């Protein structure tokens, strides 16, 4: 999907919401089979309930991979249920040397036809480059993540006054333009969000961490938006597991609509 | 597999060789079907040819994942072919927040029953911890990798005089002991190998990068060995694609035996 289409979808829907399908089998509502078909059926119900309120879907590959080839089959089935109108992200956080990264790019861009893959930057440029050679596809590079462990290495100060995550973003913006690269920047990182935006003024940020992890939409709205919106905010558990009862679809739709309404204030 | 078993296997075989099954379908010898069954048959032939000369096998998940659920099925079949006598590594380089990392740990330790998984450290402690809670299982954390991109972030100097990869290793040795954690340290990084060993004197290093990538076994032998051997050296393409003809099995066995003989000199 092209940058202009992403922006246009956001403007038309007045929403920059991404719904995350972290579909943990152990947490499916009571009405679903506790198996991989149950996950796919649940995903379909969640997609139906939320598609009007979001512009993107993000699949967390781990929750499928946990079950090996059968889990990957459920991932493939879920991918086919996702609407073409939405920006589709494989949250896989892959990262390896060039010839191996190329294989991962083939898996997610070609075999599964996602628009974007999240990519871990630790191994440097040749681990990211293979994801940048597909037209209309995106590498979403980890910048400053939402979890407590982000303090361990990402925030370590380097000799030239920048933290490690700032070095990552500063170099990465030279490798991938704003129409092929985004950054993961966690909503829990209030101060760092402004620094990240200063380093990458044009690039979109994929922002996890609101809801369950404690980040606020207000911080993101105030610190991250740019002239092209520049932000996709993800919510996973807060939406898809809003209720474990028979009303889970209404509850998910309501949560998505609420977030979308809050987002409209910043657009 | 326990640390003592790894060391004992190395002493008995006089070899610290790990054979990497980066079984690229496009490079299979002419006698194999160019499909996923061909990959599994090829892996079986390679395992039969090399098992006597190595103590570990490493599966590069990307070369299977490229084909989605069918590729993962081939990975599962290959896993079942691997001998229990060997240390079995999933080279997956996963890394995500705690609840997601737990899913990956389940995939590789429980579903696939590997002994070890390679793990990317960028997201910090809570992305590594879930891999350390399985008895007899191992997290192999990326330290200083073999590829050119290792210069981009891993070698960035931090304010306290250590490079980023040294900070990673310095912290990680406090999180995982030498009987549950190893580090990836590339053979191409001659000077850094000594620094890495100084920071983690007790931990095993998984060393890629000899052969195709240009690293030397001599450097590794001189800079990395410790009292408990402390090193597994991986070779993938150099062994499994030593010949593309009908003699590929003999060629692979010969390459593995050659490396194993060179290793014996350091034991």
Interface residues (C-beta under 8 A of the other chain):
Chain A: X22 X24 X60 X62 X63 X65 X66 X67 X68 X69 X70 X71 X72 X73 X75 X76 X93 X94 X95 X96 X97 X98 X100 X101 X103 X104 X106 X107 X111 X112 X120 X121 X122 X123 X124 X125 X126 X127 X128 X142 X145 X146 X147 X148 X149 X150 X151 X152 X153 X154 X156 X157 X158 X159 X164 X167 X168 X171
Chain B: X22 X24 X60 X62 X63 X65 X66 X67 X68 X69 X70 X71 X72 X73 X75 X76 X91 X93 X94 X95 X96 X97 X98 X100 X101 X103 X104 X106 X107 X111 X112 X120 X121 X122 X123 X124 X125 X126 X127 X128 X142 X145 X146 X147 X148 X149 X150 X151 X152 X153 X154 X156 X157 X158 X159 X164 X167 X168 X171
